[in-house]
Amino acid sequence: MYVYASFDYSAFLELAITDLEKRGIAREHILAVPLDKRVEERMVMDTIHRADGISLFDGAMVLGAICMELGVIYGFVLEWGPVIWGLIGLLSGAIIGFLLDYFYGKIFGHKRTKSPRNRVKAGECNNTEVILTVCCDNSQYEMVEKVLWDNMAFGVGKLDRLCNTIGNGMVSGGKEAT
């Protein structure tokens, strides 16, 4: 059986691997794969198929509506009338709102929030995620799961298949090759 767990690259990952080795899981049955971080800049405009949950048009629409109302109200007093001043207020408010959202996201969007968990990082700039795969017998599953949860895993899952691909000396059934 395969047991998968997701970790931050931290001291807890190293402690989990060491604890598994002490409890009888061979080093050849443990595989840790670090995931790469995205290095490209985020897109400004969202599409139907890709959205990051950050909208640049919310502030533009709210500020555009407010400025349009003010333009219509004061347009009765001004020379061009309420329709023209309402359109001018809509366009100017939408542009100002879009620019405020854009620059606010540029300035405050890259700051990291503190993590809710108390984790010890292995390096200052190294906060990548690691997928840990453990090949074990069905009887060892509860022990492996407890060790992974005790060492701050983000999530743990299992796959009931024969272990024959992780270690070089492995054949089906989890028995060592002779």
C-alpha positions as CSV (number, residue, x, y, z in Angstrom):
1,M,0.0,0.0,0.0
2,Y,1.1,3.5,-0.8
3,V,0.7,6.3,1.8
4,Y,1.0,9.9,0.5
5,A,1.4,13.0,2.7
6,S,1.9,16.7,1.9
7,F,4.4,18.7,4.0
8,D,6.1,22.1,4.0
9,Y,9.9,21.6,3.6
10,S,10.7,21.9,7.3
11,A,12.2,20.1,10.2
12,F,8.9,18.2,10.7
13,L,9.5,16.5,7.4
14,E,12.9,15.3,8.4
15,L,11.6,14.2,11.8
16,A,8.8,12.2,10.1
17,I,11.2,10.4,7.8
18,T,13.6,9.6,10.7
19,D,10.7,8.4,12.8
20,L,9.5,6.1,10.0
21,E,12.9,4.6,9.6
22,K,13.2,4.0,13.3
23,R,9.8,2.2,13.3
24,G,10.9,-0.3,10.6
25,I,10.1,1.3,7.3
26,A,13.2,0.9,5.0
27,R,14.7,4.0,3.5
28,E,14.1,2.5,0.0
29,H,10.4,2.6,0.7
30,I,10.3,6.3,1.4
31,L,10.2,8.8,-1.4
32,A,10.1,12.6,-1.0
33,V,9.4,14.9,-4.0
34,P,9.7,18.7,-3.6
35,L,7.3,20.7,-5.7
36,D,8.4,23.7,-7.7
37,K,7.0,27.1,-7.0
38,R,5.4,29.2,-9.7
39,V,8.0,31.8,-10.8
40,E,6.0,33.7,-13.5
41,E,4.1,36.9,-12.8
42,R,0.4,36.6,-12.2
43,M,-1.9,37.8,-15.0
44,V,-3.8,41.0,-14.5
45,M,-6.9,40.0,-16.4
46,D,-8.8,36.8,-15.5
47,T,-10.4,34.6,-18.1
48,I,-13.3,32.2,-18.0
49,H,-10.9,29.3,-17.6
50,R,-8.4,30.8,-15.2
51,A,-9.2,33.0,-12.3
52,D,-7.1,33.6,-9.2
53,G,-9.9,35.0,-7.0
54,I,-8.6,38.5,-7.1
55,S,-10.8,40.9,-9.0
56,L,-9.6,44.2,-10.3
57,F,-13.1,45.3,-11.4
58,D,-14.9,45.3,-8.0
59,G,-13.4,48.6,-6.9
60,A,-13.7,50.0,-10.4
61,M,-17.5,49.2,-10.6
62,V,-18.2,50.5,-7.0
63,L,-16.2,53.8,-7.5
64,G,-17.7,54.2,-11.0
65,A,-21.2,53.9,-9.7
66,I,-20.6,56.4,-6.9
67,C,-19.0,58.9,-9.3
68,M,-21.8,58.4,-11.8
69,E,-24.4,59.2,-9.1
70,L,-22.5,62.3,-8.1
71,G,-22.3,63.3,-11.8
72,V,-26.0,62.8,-12.4
73,I,-26.9,64.7,-9.2
74,Y,-24.6,67.7,-9.9
75,G,-25.3,67.5,-13.7
76,F,-28.6,69.2,-13.1
77,V,-26.8,72.3,-12.0
78,L,-23.8,72.1,-14.4
79,E,-23.9,73.1,-18.1
80,W,-23.8,69.8,-20.0
81,G,-26.6,68.1,-18.1
82,P,-27.0,65.0,-16.0
83,V,-26.5,62.4,-18.7
84,I,-23.1,63.6,-19.9
85,W,-21.8,64.3,-16.3
86,G,-23.1,60.8,-15.3
87,L,-21.1,59.2,-18.1
88,I,-18.0,61.3,-17.2
89,G,-18.4,60.2,-13.6
90,L,-18.8,56.6,-14.6
91,L,-15.7,56.5,-16.7
92,S,-13.5,58.5,-14.3
93,G,-14.6,56.5,-11.3
94,A,-14.1,53.2,-13.1
95,I,-10.6,54.2,-14.1
96,I,-9.6,55.5,-10.7
97,G,-11.1,52.4,-9.0
98,F,-9.2,50.1,-11.4
99,L,-5.9,51.9,-10.8
100,L,-6.4,51.8,-7.0
101,D,-7.1,48.1,-7.1
102,Y,-4.1,47.4,-9.4
103,F,-1.6,49.4,-7.3
104,Y,-3.0,48.2,-4.0
105,G,-2.5,44.6,-5.3
106,K,1.1,45.4,-6.4
107,I,2.0,47.0,-3.1
108,F,0.3,44.7,-0.6
109,G,-0.3,41.6,-2.7
110,H,3.1,40.1,-2.3
111,K,3.4,40.2,1.5
112,R,3.1,36.9,3.2
113,T,0.6,36.3,6.0
114,K,1.7,34.3,9.0
115,S,0.8,30.7,8.8
116,P,-1.7,29.4,11.2
117,R,0.5,26.5,12.2
118,N,3.6,26.9,14.3
119,R,6.2,25.4,11.9
120,V,10.0,25.5,12.0
121,K,11.4,26.3,8.6
122,A,14.5,24.5,7.3
123,G,15.6,27.6,5.4
124,E,14.7,31.2,5.2
125,C,13.7,31.3,1.5
126,N,12.9,27.6,1.1
127,N,9.2,27.2,1.8
128,T,8.3,24.7,-0.9
129,E,5.9,21.9,-0.5
130,V,7.0,18.3,-0.5
131,I,5.0,15.2,-1.3
132,L,6.1,12.2,0.8
133,T,5.3,8.7,-0.5
134,V,5.7,5.7,1.8
135,C,5.3,2.1,0.7
136,C,4.2,-0.1,3.6
137,D,2.2,-3.2,4.4
138,N,-1.5,-3.0,5.4
139,S,-0.6,-3.7,9.0
140,Q,1.8,-0.7,9.2
141,Y,-0.7,1.8,7.8
142,E,-2.1,3.1,11.1
143,M,1.4,3.6,12.5
144,V,2.6,5.4,9.4
145,E,-0.5,7.6,9.3
146,K,0.0,8.5,13.0
147,V,3.6,9.4,12.5
148,L,2.7,11.6,9.5
149,W,-0.1,13.4,11.3
150,D,2.0,13.9,14.4
151,N,4.7,15.6,12.3
152,M,2.3,18.3,10.9
153,A,1.4,16.8,7.6
154,F,-1.1,19.0,5.6
155,G,-2.9,15.9,4.4
156,V,-2.5,12.1,4.3
157,G,-4.0,9.7,1.8
158,K,-3.6,6.0,0.9
159,L,-3.7,3.9,-2.2
160,D,-4.2,0.2,-2.0
161,R,-1.8,-1.1,-4.6
162,L,1.1,-3.5,-4.6
163,C,4.5,-1.9,-3.9
164,N,6.6,-2.6,-6.9
165,T,7.9,0.6,-8.2
166,I,9.5,2.7,-5.5
167,G,12.5,0.7,-4.4
168,N,14.9,-1.0,-6.7
169,G,14.8,-4.2,-4.6
170,M,11.0,-4.3,-4.4
171,V,8.7,-6.8,-6.1
172,S,5.0,-7.2,-5.8
173,G,3.6,-7.7,-2.3
174,G,6.2,-5.6,-0.5
175,K,8.7,-8.5,-0.2
176,E,12.4,-7.9,-0.8
177,A,13.9,-9.5,-4.0
178,T,16.4,-12.2,-3.4
